[in-house]
């Protein structure tokens, strides 16, 4: 399933045969089945509906799944080292500092009892070891880099005093402190208004491109992924059904991708009735042919 | 069907007062699907809540079906206007079966209750009668939204207020629910007021829509105006622009 697109010599992340199961024995549910893909310095969109396994994929890479989950993979290489075999202690060195994560809703991801400046400060101390005046200067610099107009004022604010869009900028600032090589963004703009969404995407695009970060952009929004990402993986029931360059989404071949595209109302093409997606049980089969459990 | 004249809504007093609605007027014809679009905080849901009787502190005039509505409504006035909310999981009682949930509006209205009525309401929204004994957590998001629609329609309203009815759903399920809503409107000659941040969904469902910003209606458009970019207010333009596909900075 891996495409042979032009990547950098060594991909940032190389995944082969990734499987995640929840539970044991007969009752186990396969959440991810035999996923393989590479990530270079690009914006890779993981697109799927709820329950397709897209968020599980993001968490599996960071090994942030609950204990009932079993992760197995033929290969889970991050910059040449196998994180599939990494211990929890080694993962602590990787999470945040090498692979960062941005979550959907800053309202829940930020600590409501801590000032914005102090929250970013935690990351600055942890990853850069900066303290005192040095630390504060760095925090203000980070706030400025995510285009917060008045960093001094925002430094002193609590999360409930800022808007959703600003909260998400702060999440990005925190993630960027450690200068990670990969950022996993799980529906980063779904909680935001359309007008704010655009500004945030522009910012994310600019920062990721300028720093050469590999971005895994998890979303349910096909339109958004098409415009924002370079390459897309379409997921359905724990598998990658289709991989394609974002620019050719409208020429997608798989009936599932086509069905999703057609079921969206379009401003430019009004219809009386929207075509409804008819799910083919064959999509549930393992991509290599055999029927799953 | 609905006439709204100069509606204002204020929360709080003095300096800290906020006005989610600031002099809104519009007219909605019988059988029409009327859309309200705008970003969060523009007052679109507040307006819907005033029409639905969930807000009491409004000033101005609302008349529904020719009769003026006062701040506290009688049961028969409530029956005429029903509401479907964004998150069906939040509006269904987790420990009530679907059948119990559908009995509740009938009980509140003092209408006859029977299993047949509930099963008819379920089949109207494309669910089999067996759903009567299920609990909300046993349903998918789309099925839950169907139950919420059945619950709104079971008392036979003339007006249905739809507050972001599909924004919590996947696009494939959204298509099913939008089709269902369109069919029901024709079948039962309902009047819809749809609040949404999604312009494409609104244009698909509604013949006429208004754009709201900071508690005011800035512009009224038809679906075709929206499609053909026939708009005049800068805010409308901004809204349309930002909901078009994100294009990489050139």
Interface residues (C-beta under 8 A of the other chain):
Chain A: X49 X50 X193 X194 X195 X196 X197 X198 X201 X202 X205 X206 X220 X222 X223 X224 X226 X227 X228 X259 X260 X263 X264 X265 X266 X267 X268 X270 X271 X272 X273 X274 X275 X276 X277
Chain B: X39 X40 X141 X170 X171 X172 X174 X175 X176 X178 X179 X182 X197 X199 X200 X201 X203 X204 X223 X226 X227 X238 X239 X242 X243 X245 X246 X247 X248 X249
